Amino acid sequence: MYPTSLTQLARGNPFSAPLFSLQKAEEPQQKLQGQSPRRLAAAATADDEVSCDFGSSKYYALCGFGGILSCGLTHTAVVPLDLVKCRLQVSPEKYQSIGKGFSITLREDGVRGLAKGWAPTFIGYSMQGLCKFGFYEVFKIFYSDLMGEENTYLWRTSLYLAASASAEFFADIALAPMEACKVRIQTQPGYANTLRQCAPKMFAEEGIWAFYKGVVPLWMRQIPYTMMKFACFERTVELLYKYAVPKPRSECSKSEQLVVTFVAGYIAGVFCAIVSHPADSVVSVLNKESGSTAIGVLKKLGPKGLYSQ
């Protein structure tokens, strides 16, 4: 028997209420008799199916490690496309299109040129993923404790937005130095070919500010991106299990749950790209040009330039 109608409602879909357990809750009077209170869990199933306790150190460590793999490896895998994208953003008159960007890069730098910036990409986005996914869970639990269980369920979308924004704030501070090096390597031919060449040179020319002058545009790009990603993902999963999947999540196999996760992630990614693209253009131009400012770059690009590439 469930103590409130809200937990009964949430039981049908675990993603509707991230901090409600699917197991039977203890009656309020049982808690008064000295029995242990109901354990909270995010989308929990039976005890023998979970690898660690929700909110434990191991749980946070696994979330952080998952962030390293999901961000570090995936961003590194698409470095050639990212390189051409950045060059299109800072030199549209030369590269003009994705196809031309690849052909010019191959002609000038060879195949190895497409891998420029892989080291700062891997290091930077691994650090970002660690902070993003780890702190997202930390802040989700922290804010939920402040709100209480019923408000957590009723205002779950706001919870996702607040937790993701807070996590990304710190994740971008970890990412900024490597992002600055990556863009400088990729968009300034002849400046540096490796991270070991680029970082000392940037520090000698502009000091520590060279690595963090892009952090505000990064926040402009990444915080809306991450808010959209997590909130859209969580609610899309909820809708998929409600309308598209013919059985509850608890009855789905691991492979079926993985398919739902991939579909929801893809849908969330489309909305993320739309939201974050203008600030991404600013970051690329800002980190290419020494002495530039975010306001100056915005004036230079104009409204059309923010979405042109």
PyMOL commands that set and color helices and strands:
alter all, ss='L'
color gray80, all
select helices_A, chain A and resi 5-11+14-16+28-32+47-49+57-77+79-90+92-95+98-109+111-115+118-147+149-154+156-187+195-206+209-212+215-244+249-251+254-288+294-308
alter helices_A, ss='H'
color red, helices_A
deselect
rebuild
show_as cartoon
